[in-house]
Amino acid sequence: GKFFFFLLFGKLFSICFFQLFSTLTIFYKDTAHMSQQNIGYILGYSGFLIVLLEMGLVQIAEKYFTLAFTMLIGTFLCGVSYAMLAFDYSMVTLVLSMTLLCVGEIWTLPFMSTITALRSGENNKGAYMGLNGMSFSIAFIITPYIGTLIAEKLGFNVLWIGTGVLAAAIAIGMYFIIPWLLKDKNKAEGEMM
C-alpha cells in the first residue's frame, strides 16, 4: 500500500532527474548552442562535483536533517535546477543549474534506497530493493521519450517549468509520505522489543 505511493513518487522524481541524460543535452546543443566540448565540460563538472561533495553532503543530511526534510530539499533543488532553464541559459545559469541538480541528486537518490531499506523487513529486503530498482529502470527507459516528446510538441520552456512544478509537488509529497511510510515500521519494531 504505502510503499507503492513512495515508489510512484520515486519514479516521477527519476523521470525529472533523468532528463539529465537525454533532453538536457539536446537543450544544451540546440537551444543554448553549446559546442560538444562545452557540453562535455559541464557534464564532467557534474561528475566531479558529485565525487567532491557527496560524502560531505550526505553526512550533513544524516546529522542535521530528517529523512523527510532531506528528500524535500533534494527533490526541490532538482526541480529548481530545471525550471530556471526556462528563463535563462547563459553559461553562468547553466553551471548554477547543474550545481543545484548535483546537490539535489545527492540529497535524494541515496536516501531513496535508505528509506526503502528502512521500510522493508529482514525477510523481504531484496523484494523491496528490487521494486525500487524496477521503478528507477522504468523511469530511465521512458524518460527520453516523454522528455523529447514534450520538448518537440510544446517546447523546452514547458518541459523545464513542468519538470520544476512536478519536482516541487513530489518534494511536498515525499515530505508527508516518508513519516507516514516509516511510522508503521517504527511501531512494529517497538512492539517486537
Secondary structure as UniProt FT lines:
FT   HELIX           2..17
FT   HELIX           18..21
FT   HELIX           23..30
FT   HELIX           36..64
FT   HELIX           67..83
FT   HELIX           84..86
FT   HELIX           91..106
FT   TURN            107..108
FT   HELIX           109..119
FT   TURN            122..124
FT   HELIX           125..154
FT   HELIX           156..192
//
